């Protein structure tokens, strides 16, 4: 009885396996008969080329030219302003230096008259050459030389009067005289020495000139 029951169960199990093998496997949506997705290379894709209208191209070109023109204008303006700034800076520095030099020259002129008085006193015929008066004269000469040394230390120097001929840039003619010992235009005498501050004349030398 038990053996018969076991045979029937085995037969039922065998029939179920056969039915499962006979079931048709349907491919899923999107798969081919082999059960795989189609190859991407086999899919045909239609590409539409991008076409830019001529009006848009012309507008872009115009905008590019306008931008380049503005760039050149800005560059030129920047270069011009930069050059003007450097010129202004140099002009200010020059004016400041010139202003300081003018103030210094005006201050020096006050002492030139004192130097002239000392020089005239030393060249005077009444200047003592012996005794206590000579000692005083030597002291005045020492003061005069120290003053000239102080002038030179500050860039102030005597105008060279060793040149024989009149130079209107350095000399001021107070008279033109006939002189048999001098050629025309030669300096006869330096009446008042002149001074320079660097390359600038702060007082011309006053001279007598032969005609």
Secondary structure, DSSP 8 states (H G I E B T S, - for coil): -HHHHHHHHHHHHHHHHHHHHHS-----TTB-TTSSB--GGGS----------HHHHHHHHHHHHHHHHHHHHHHHHHHHHHHHHHHHHHHHHHHHHHHHHHHHHHHHHHHHHHHHHHHHHHH-TTS--SHHHHHHHHHHHHHHHHHHHHHHHTTEEE----SSB--TTTEEEEEEE--TTS-TTBEEEEEE--EEETTEEEE-EEEEEE-
